Amino acid sequence: MKICRYHNPYFKGQKPHLGIIYKNHILDPHLSFVAEYEREGKFNPLEKASYKLPTSLSTILKLVENPFDVIEEGFAIYLFLEKMGIKETRSGVPLSYKLHDKDNILTSPLDSINSFRDFFCYEEHAKKSFGGNLPSEWYEDPIYFRQSHNSFLGTSEEIPWPQKTKKLDFELELGLIIGKEGKNIKRYNAKNHIFGLTIINDVSARDIQKREWDLHLGPSKSKDFCTVLGPVIVTADEFDDLDNVPSLQTEVILNGETLSKGKTDSSQFGFSDLICHASKDEWILPTDLFGLGTIGKGSGLELNKWVKPGDSLELKIEGIGSIKNKFGVPRELKDWEK
């Protein structure tokens, strides 16, 4: 199942809704519950639907014991109502909408993130970052750092150009969303904590990052201004083996030109390794996001290709889709143009 978050044109000014991508449409499982309770003659269908299946995915993951089951139930109700010829609520709100990229209807699929851990799992990218051979410790445990969980954008949104950088970069990553809490998780049970997978663009200001690394504390202003997530979350049941990283084709396209292709399964560590390591002596919680790190040749740093203001970027991962964004204009350039 492909889960998204979309701007419902009937609820202008309200927060985006949880949606499901189905046959080139976005269907709304929450509204499907509303329509079903109306059909059953319930007194307060909207209130019941909001309790049964909220419009917020993060709320569902945090509070519902079996989040996938209730979302799937909403999907099944939509299909039932479709057969019954019921296509909208009694107030005239449609249960589904056509999906068109030009409408910019999708946003980041996860509305609230508890914690963002970004790992460093791909040897090719890690060697480039270290400027050669890797220390032996890199091969022992999946290392990570934490970065801002409040600066996420979705596909089609403009990537802001941060102050004081001339080397802005993209980083194509596979993202993992935690759907079940746990602490000191055992390997045999680790995959049961995965809700789904998505695409991450870990946008990086490389010149700022170099100065931060030199102070031995790790990145902050070089990354915390923006991360792109989306376009959907593909639920865990769509993949055969989530102990390990599935083999999915990746592609980087800049201004219509393919710069590189790769595979997600070249990761040094599997999903179970990441979950077990991250949960040692601390809780991992629903809506936690894990980035696996940049896939080989998934960044401008490795390709010696630096983006410019106004460039269009598309990052693809097979089975998930693609995120498409344009880079904004530096504030200094805007002032100069005036």
N, C-alpha and C positions, 0 to 999 in steps of 0.2 A: 504494500500500500504506500502511495506517495502522499505525504501530508504536507500541506502548505499553510500559509497565513496570508489572507487577502483583504483588500479594502472593499467592503460591501457598499455599493453605490446607494443603497437604500438607508444606510446608517451613517450619513456624512457627519464627520466630527467625532465619531466614536472610534474606539480602538479596533484594529483589524481582527477578523474572525479566523478561527481554525477552519481549514478546508481540506478536502480530499480531491486529488486530481484523478479524473475518471473519464476516459473517452474524449479527451480534449475539452473537458469541462471542469470547473471547480464546483463541487457539490458541498453543501453546508450540512454536516451531521447534526449540529445543534438545532438548526431550523427544521430539519427532518423530524426530530423529536417533538418540536413545537407543533408541526402539522399533524403528527400521529396522535398526540394528546388531544388536539382539537377534534380529530376524526372520532376519537373515543368518547368525546363529550366531557372531557375533564373541565373542572371549574377554573383552574389556574394553569393552563398549559405552558405559558412562558416561564413561570416560576418553577414549575416541575422540570422543564427542560434545562433550565439554568443549573438546577441542582444535579440532575442526572448527567448532563454533559455540558460543562461550561464552554464558552467561546474561546477560552485561553488554554493553550496546550500546556503551558508551565503549571497552571493550576491543576489540570488533570493529572500531570505526572507527579506532582507533589502530594495530592490528596486522595487520588483514586487508587485502590489496591491493585487492580488489573486494568491499567489505562488502555492497552491495546484492545482489550475485549469490549469496552464500552464504546470506543471509537468505531470498531468493526460493527457493533450493534447499530450505531447511527447510520453507517453505510448500508447495512441490510434493510433498515427501515426506509431509506431513500429509494432503494430498488423496488421494495414492496409498493410504496406510494406511486412510483413511476408506472408500475403495472396497473395501479388503480386509477391512473389518469390525474393524480393530484400533483401539481407542479409548483404550488405556492401555498403560503399560509393564508389564513382567512383575511388578513390585513393586506394581502396582495404582494408579499415579499417572496420572490422566486427562491426555490430550493437549490438551484444551480445556475451557473453563469458560464458563458463561453470563455475559453482561455486564449488570450491573444497577447503576445509579448508587447505589442505596440501600446496596449492599454496601461502598461505599468501597474497592473493590479496586484501583483505579488510583492511581498516584502519579506524580511528575514523570517524563516519558518518557526523560530522559537522566540516567543515574546519576552521571556525573562530567563536569564542564565545565572545560576548560582555561583559557578566558578569556572574559569577557563584555564585549563592546563595545556600548554603547548609542548609537545615532545620533540625529539630530535632523532627520528628513527631511520632515516635514509642515509646510507653510508656515502653515496656519491655527493649529496649536498653537504653532508657534515665535513667531508674532506676538503671541499672547496672553502667552507667557512673557516676551517682550521688552517688552510693554506698548505695542506699536505697530509701526512700521516696523522691518524687519530690516536689519542692516548688509550691505553689498554682498558681503562675504566669505562670508556664509551661502550664497549662490547659486553660489559657485565650487567648493567641495569639500564632500563629506559629512563634517561634523565629528562626533566622538563622544567619549565619556569611558568609562573602565573602572569597573566596580563589582564588588562581591563575587560570586564564582562558587561560593560555599559555602553560600548561604542560600536554596536553591530549595525550594519546596513544590509539591505537585501539586493537581489538582482535588479538591474536597471537604475539604481540610485547612484548619484555622482559621488566619486571618491574624493574627499577633500584633500587639497595639497597643503601639508602642514608648513608652519613657519620654519625658516632657516634650514631648508633642505633643498639640495639640487640633485640628489640621487634618490628618487622615489622608486620603489620596487614592488613587484607582486610576488606572492609565494603560493603555489598551488598545493593544497593539503586535503587529505581525506579527514573528515570530522566524525567523531563518535559521540552520540548523546546517551547519557546514563538515564535509565528509566526506573531503577530500583536501588534503594539505599543499601549500604553495606560497609563493613569495617573488617579488616584482616580477611579479605575474601580469598577463598581457596581457588586454585586454578580450575578444578573440575566444575566449579559453579560460576565462574567469572562471566561467561557469555550470557547468562541469564539476567545480568544487570544491564544489558545493552537494549536501548529502545530502538535506535536506528542510526543510519549513516547519512552524512550530508557533505557538501563541498565547502571548503574554507579558502578565502584569499586573505592570507596573513600579510596585509600591506605593511611595508617596512621602509623607513627613512634610513638608508644605508650609511650616509655620512654621519648622522646623529648616532646611529647604532654603534659605529666604530668607536666614537668617543666614549660612549657608555660602557662598552666592553672593556676598554682600556682601564676603567676604574674598578673592574672586577666585581660589579654588582649585577650586571645583566641589563636587558633593555627596559626602557620605560617610555620616554617621550618619542622614541623611535618607532613605537608600535601602538601605543594606547589610544591614539587619535581615531583609529578606524580599523575594523575587520569586517569582511564581507562573508555572509553565510547564506547558503541556499542551493538551488532555488526551492528545494523541497527536502524533507526528511523521508528517506526510504526505510520502512520499518524492518526490524531484524528478521522477520519471517521470510523475507524475500531473498535471503542469502543462505547458502547451504552450510557453511562452516564458519562460525564467528569466533572460534578459539583463535583462529589465524586471520590474517588480513586477506580478503578475497582478491582474486586477480582481475582487476578492472583496468581497461585502457584509459589513458589520460591524454589530454591535448591542450596546448597553450596556443592561442590565436591572438595576435596583436595587429590591429588595423586590417583585419581580413587575411593576414598571412600566418600560416602555421609555423610556429617557431620550434616546437618540440612535441614529441610523443613519449609516453612512458607507461609503466605498470605499477599499480599500487602494491602488489605483493612482493616488491623488492625491499620491503621494510625489514630491518634487523630483528624487530620484535613483533609478536602477535598481540591481538587485542587482549587476550587473557594475561599476557605479561604486563601490559599497561595497567589493567584494572587491579591485578594483585599488588603491583608495586605502589600505585597511587593510594590504595586503601590500607597500606601498612600503618597501623597505629593512628589512623584518622578515618573519618567518614567520607565516603563519596555519596553524593545525594542526587536525587532526580533533578534534571536540567543541567547537571554538570556537563561541560563540553570538553572533549579531549581532541586536540589536533595532533596528528601523527608526525607533523613536521613536513618540510618541503620535499616533495618527490623529486628524484633526480632530474635535472634540467627543467625544473618547474619554476625557476626564478630568473629574473634578468641578470642577477649576479653571476650565475653559472653560464648564461648565454651571452654575456657582455652586451646586453641589449637594455638600454635605459629608457623608460617611458618619458614622454613629454606631455605637457599640459594639453588636454583635449583628446589624447589617445583613447582608442576603444579597445577594451580587453575582454576576451572570452576564455573562461577556464572550464574544461569539460572533464567529467568522469563518467565512464560507461555505466549505464543503469541508474544513474542519479540525475543527469542532465547537465546544464551549463549555467554559469553565472556570467552575466554580461554587464559591464560597467564602463563608464567614461571617467577619465581623470579630470579633476577640476583645474582651476587656474590659481597659481600662487597669489596671495594677497598683494605682494609687492608688484606683480605684473599687472594686476587689476588697477592698482594705484597709478602705475606708470602709464597705462592706457588712457586714464582719465586726463 
